[in-house]
Amino acid sequence: MPLRVRLDELLPAKTAARELPRALRRLETGEADHLVITNRNEPRAVLITVERYEELLRGALIGTAAATI
């Protein structure tokens, strides 16, 4: 499945290094759900809040548990 990203979700790595506090604020205020960090126009990582990460982990654990039933 190809990655679909809006332009406002892209964050070049060099910009992320300079403006990490601003990026974190965007996530914490809900302005962004996630930010895709790019290097040379290629997606390399996704920045999310700890709360969102925990939600994803819980969903993965539930999915894993359901698969073993």
C-alpha positions as CSV (number, residue, x, y, z in Angstrom):
1,M,0.0,0.0,0.0
2,P,1.6,3.3,-1.0
3,L,2.0,6.0,1.6
4,R,-0.4,8.9,1.2
5,V,0.7,12.1,2.8
6,R,-0.6,15.7,2.6
7,L,1.9,18.4,2.0
8,D,1.2,20.0,5.4
9,E,2.3,16.6,7.0
10,L,5.7,16.6,5.4
11,L,8.7,17.8,7.5
12,P,12.2,17.8,5.9
13,A,14.8,16.3,8.3
14,K,16.8,19.6,8.3
15,T,13.7,21.6,9.2
16,A,12.8,19.0,11.9
17,A,16.3,19.4,13.4
18,R,15.9,23.2,13.6
19,E,12.3,23.4,14.5
20,L,11.5,20.4,16.7
21,P,9.8,22.4,19.4
22,R,7.4,23.8,16.8
23,A,6.7,20.4,15.3
24,L,6.0,19.0,18.8
25,R,3.6,21.8,19.5
26,R,1.7,21.1,16.3
27,L,1.2,17.5,17.4
28,E,0.3,18.4,21.0
29,T,-2.2,21.0,20.0
30,G,-3.9,18.7,17.5
31,E,-2.9,20.9,14.5
32,A,-1.3,17.7,13.1
33,D,-2.0,14.0,13.9
34,H,1.4,13.0,12.6
35,L,4.4,14.4,10.7
36,V,6.3,12.5,8.1
37,I,10.0,13.3,8.3
38,T,11.7,13.2,4.9
39,N,15.3,13.1,3.7
40,R,16.0,13.9,0.1
41,N,12.2,13.8,-0.6
42,E,11.9,10.3,0.7
43,P,9.8,9.4,3.8
44,R,12.1,8.2,6.5
45,A,10.1,8.4,9.8
46,V,6.8,9.4,11.3
47,L,6.6,11.7,14.3
48,I,3.6,11.1,16.6
49,T,2.7,11.9,20.2
50,V,3.3,9.4,23.0
51,E,-0.4,9.1,23.5
52,R,-0.9,8.1,19.8
53,Y,2.0,5.7,20.0
54,E,0.4,4.0,23.0
55,E,-3.0,3.8,21.1
56,L,-1.2,2.1,18.3
57,L,0.5,-0.4,20.6
58,R,-2.7,-1.2,22.3
59,G,-4.4,-1.8,18.9
60,A,-1.5,-4.0,17.9
61,L,-1.7,-6.0,21.1
62,I,-5.4,-6.5,20.7
63,G,-4.9,-7.6,17.1
64,T,-2.2,-10.0,18.1
65,A,-4.4,-11.5,20.9
66,A,-7.3,-11.8,18.6
67,A,-5.2,-13.6,16.0
68,T,-4.2,-16.3,18.6
69,I,-7.8,-17.1,19.6
